[in-house]
Amino acid sequence: MAGHDNSNGSTEKSSSGMDDLPTFNPENMQNNMKVILYSRTFMAIIGGVIAGILGLTSLTGFIFYFLVMAMTSVALTAKAKFSIHSYFDSWNRILLDGFFGGLMGDEC
């Protein structure tokens, strides 16, 4: 995953005396979001196949989906070395983006 870009002097003070916010490279952010989307899509497919093989339907199927997506969120956070703000502008980008979209089936 690509991190934020500090090459623009984001550690210098601005003219108003406030610290500048860290700048993010748009291409890196877009790539990071694609990685999350592809990872969640892949895990939803694998989870659906496993749920089908195990015969999980209704509430147990939903709980299984929730557990698979929670494990995916933890794995993505671990891949980012638990430093989410180095790679994303918000923590819910990695934890929640695509979580419910796969459930509703309207992703992409």
N, C-alpha and C positions, 0 to 999 in steps of 0.2 A: 504494500500500500504506500502511496506517496504522501509525504507530509506537507506542512505549510512552508511557504517561501519567506525566509527572513532576509533576503538579499536587498529588499527595498528600504532598509534602515528602520524596521519596525520598532527597534529598541530606543530610537531617538525620541525626544520630546517634541510634540507639535508646537506650533506657534501659540496656541491657546493654553499651553501648559499642561494639557492632559496627555496621558500615554496613548499612543496609537494602538489600535487593535491589531492583532496578528493578521497578516495578509495571507490569503490562500490562493494558490495557483488554480485557476478554473479547470484546466485540463486534468490536474491531479484529483481535484474534487469530483469531477465527472467520472474519472476512472474508478475512484473509490466507491462511488455510488453504483457503478456497473458491477463491481465485484460483489457488493452486498446483494444486488438484485439477482445476479446469477447464482450466488450461493444459496439464497433463500428459495429460488425457483428449483434448483437441483435438490435441495433438502425436502421441499414440499413433494416433489415427484417420488423421491426415495421413500419418504414417510408414507405417502399414499399407497405405494406398492406394498410396503411392509404391513400397513394397516389392512389392506385387502387380503394379503396372504394370511394374516392372523384373524381375519373376519371381524375386525373392529368397526362397528357402525354406531350411529346415533351419538350418545353422550361419550361413550368410551372412545369413539373415533375422534371427536372434538378434543378430548383430553389428550389423546395421543398426539394430535396435530399441535396443540399448545405446547406440549413437552418438547417436541422436535424443534419448533421455532424458538423456544426458550434456550435449548441447547445450542442452536445455531447462533443466537445472539451472544451467548457466553463465549462460544468459539471465536466469533468475529472480534469480540472485545479482547480476548486473549491474543489474537493475531495482531491487534493494534497495541499490544503490550500494556493494556489497561490505561493507555494515554489517548483517550478518545479525541480530546481537543487538539491533538497534534495532527490528526488526519481528517477530522470532520468539524463543521461549525457548531454542531449541537449533539448532545448525547443521544437524543431520540432518533438521529439519523441511523445509528448503528443498532439501536435496541428495538425501535418500533417500525421503521420504514419497511414496508412490504409484509409486515407481520399479519395484519388483517386483510391486506390486499389479496394475498393468496387464498385466504379463507373465502372471500367473496367471489374470486375468480375473475376480477376485472383488472388485473395487472397488465400493463403495457397497452 
